[in-house]
Amino acid sequence: TVGPVCDPPGCFCFAKEPRLAKDGSGPRRRRVRRAGGRMALSDKFYQAGFDAMKRRDFEEAEENFKTALSYKHDHSKTLLQYGLLLQNQRNDFKGAVEVWREAAEGMLKNKYHVQMLCCLSVVLTKIYNDYDNAERYYKLALETDNAHVNSLVNYGLFLATVRFDYEAAAVMLKRAIRADPHRTKINNGGYLLQELLSRNPAPSSEQKERAKAKPPPKVMRRNSTLTMEK
């Protein structure tokens, strides 16, 4: 659990009196001696930002997320939430993609990393029609966690609605149900996928041709909302 958060965010109430530089010219710059120091600060500012999000104070949330990333640029929880804020509250799809793509290409793999890959794939599909990269990130997410329910469901929808590969989409749905037998994490997307598969047992020749065709130009849609695992 994350401890109390300083208020306002810029308050460093735990800091000691600044020591002077050797030449007496001014305060000597303090260094964080342990790797955990920066992580602790990032955790605190992330929590402040998350709490602000729950209050729907998005200005404060964004400020805290930026501060958290200034201490640890690859703080995975912050990258995930900051991208969601940009996408859902700012309609800044380009900013969200930049945040998640940079993280996806280089950070340590954990559950937040996997969710970022899933979110990135959804935006690339729905907003930019960048299907090849979207599929690449779905596959990377499932290579990292082959039981990640959100990725299984969203990739299944992708396979059914973009590739018209209903057989592969059915496999994704079965894996999602196996990973979440009580369906506590399978959202409306899972039920939509199930309905699609029940109505479309096999792709038509027209759908096969559409799946092979070059995707249409990039389109910006403003009302696309991502879902996130709790």
Summary of the structure (lengths in Angstrom):
residues: 230
radius of gyration: 21.5
end to end distance: 15.6
largest distance: 79.5
contacts: 675
relative contact order: 0.09
helix: 61%
strand: 1%
